[in-house]
Amino acid sequence: MNTIFYFLHLAPFYRSFKYPLIFIAVILLSPAAKGKMSSATVPKMIGVNSGASSSPDLWSQFNLGLLRQTNEEGYLVVENANGFPAADQLAFSLIQVPWRRARPDGSFTAYNENHDRVKLKISNKGTGSLKISDMVLSNPAAWKITQLNSDNFDAARALPLTINPGSSVSITIAFIAKDQGQRVEVLHDNLTITSDDALTPAKQVRLHGLWQFKGEGNNEPYAQEIIDAFGFKTETGYNHDDGAINGENIVPNSDEILSAFFVQADLSKPVKVIQMAAYHGCCADTEQFRYYSKGSAELTTLFTHNRLDGQSLLPRKSGSTTALAQGTFNAAGAFGFKVGRADSDRSKNFEKKIGLRIWKAIDSEGNIIPDAYILGGDYLGTEFTNYDYQDNVFFVSNIKPETGTVHSSELVAAPSAVSFESIMAGTSQSQTIKLTNTGKTYADGTSDPAIKISKIEIAGPHKDEFALPAFVATTLPAQGTVEISVTYNPTSRGIKNANLLVHYNNSSSPLRITLLGTAQDANFTINRVKRIKGGADASVTIQGQTWEPDKDYRKGSIKLDKQIVAGPIAATDMDILYQTYLSAETDLGKTRLEIPIANGNYQVRLHFVENYFDAANARIFNIVLENKQQLTNFDIYREVGYRTALVKDFAVQVADGILNINFNPTVNRVALAGVEIFTERATVTSVDPIIEADK
């Protein structure tokens, strides 16, 4: 009888591997180890025979691009208490000389109140403690941290600060700038929070401040200065007022549009309105934001601002000392806006002039924000009319003009995802992707804008195994197209994923195109063992492929969830896969999958999507496969945004006949669309063994 030994190249990583003896045993007992083998045909385990550097986590790190493997990490999340302009951007205003208005009878109004203090919530959404070592203001002459929770802030005593998992603190930041000029000055500075958060160890919070010497009249900020004070790049085209135009036409060389009526852009989300500024008579006058259905005389008041905030950014809602003047609504058809006597339908205004100037919202990078507009109003037909359109300024999102151009264009790809199946390692294959500007030309002669593509690139775990040709910046008119070729050059066998990113002039940029591939070699093929649909009680057929339900596998806190209003999913052509998903019944509910499967080594692909939240830090969870935490503080929206497909690949070893996948949320709950499981299968079984003499 001959005794067969299988020679494994373990020396390069033996000392760094945590459980070498168990590892060897698994290889010997795996299905691929049956028959006669040599070192060339030993299954190429994750990290073995790969040339990869030594690591205690070889199984999960090779090829799959997993960088964060610790089980307990702090995760810093900041939240602007005002919520606008962003979670990590705060806006302030301050009048240096307190202002009040004299009444005809000789009495005075109350003094104005400034929006000069904003609270910033700092939370630890991770599973380990978070240590904040420093908080530094870039311009301490203009800003000051005044409070930590309810106590006066003293950095020497307060720092370092440890925040336990699931806990938070609140700091109050004050805008204290003085003597910035004779009228108005806009400041843009930063607060840097230094911590042991592995993802953002130096988190920057943007601070925008509008300093004003004194109130009312020519002392007030221009509409352009108000917009600048929030970090937007929208251009009004004028300074103090619209010059000789006097409200008759839109201002040339500006971002202004004309539209009497609007419609809700995305029916799954409400229209949102927030008052950015109020600069009119203070401090006894107030103003309402109202809307109405087209063809109806009935006005609905969304909110009224606080009378003490008539010379302020982000005025508060009437009757509240803290809540901002803002609101949401849903509309079945077209609607118009009314502020004071100014109407979005100019035919209803004094001398049919423009009462509300409407500007496209342009973000801090100079990109259009789709379906978002800034409205500025003036009081027409009075002795105070001056056509400055900054008396009341609002930010309105999720709207588009009822007719004509929507003032932004969407870039789409066909296909939205590219899959390369069973390519031989060391060879290459190419596919063509068509990019299209879906903008339209309308009956009124208007057209949606051109799209300027500035750059294309490949990112992700296997970016080096996909290639693009040289690219020159391209401009696409409405309905214009351009084709690009992507090539898959696998260097090793396994499942691969990356993303093609197309950068263009839109706040939704970049456009993501998912790149998926499998690669085999002369000795092993990659075989799909299962396709499992998350949140399903019955099998689903998608593009001719059957996905079995997860009904028999799901455990723990369970909810079968779906989009509120069904809509398309970006970065995939399998929208049905992502429109429904597995979630939990309760916030922080733990969900798991227990999938019976033969012992062995597998590669697992998980499919995710964020169908509900339209902001980061609203859904965060950890992913554990086979008792090993593979992803920590995973935030779908933070990675890809709203309603965009996202895949994550992992390598696992199953030794007990059950593949265990656990989802442990720290914020909200899991959202899992699907699972794919792959394994390797040997194609060569006849090799030269090392033979020891018969005993």
Secondary structure by P-SEA (a helix, b strand, c coil): cbbbbbbbcccccccccccaaaaaaaaaaccccccccccccccccccccccccccccccccccccccccccbbbbbbbbccccccccccccccccccbbbbbccccccccccccccbbbbbbbccccbbbbbcccccccccccccccccccccccccccccccccccbbbbbbbbccccccccbbbbbbbbbbbcccccccbbbbbbbbbbbccccccccccaaaaaaaacccccccccccccccccccccccccbbbbcccccccccccbbbbbcccccccccbbbbbbbbcccccbbbbccccccccccccccccccccccccccccccccccccccccccccccccccccccbbbbcccccccccccccbbbbbbbccccccccccccbbbbbcccccccccccbbbbbbcccbbbbcccccccbbbbbbbbbccccccccccccbbbbbcccccccccccccccccccbbbbccccbbbbbbbbbbccccbbbbbbbbbcccccccbbbbbbbbbbcccbbbbbcbbbbccccbbbbcccbbbbbcccccccccccccccbbbbbccccccccccbbbbbccccbbbbbbbbbccccbbbbbbbbbccccccccccbbbbcccccccccccccccccccbbbbbbbbbbbccccbbbbbbbccccccccbbbbbbbbbccccccccccccc
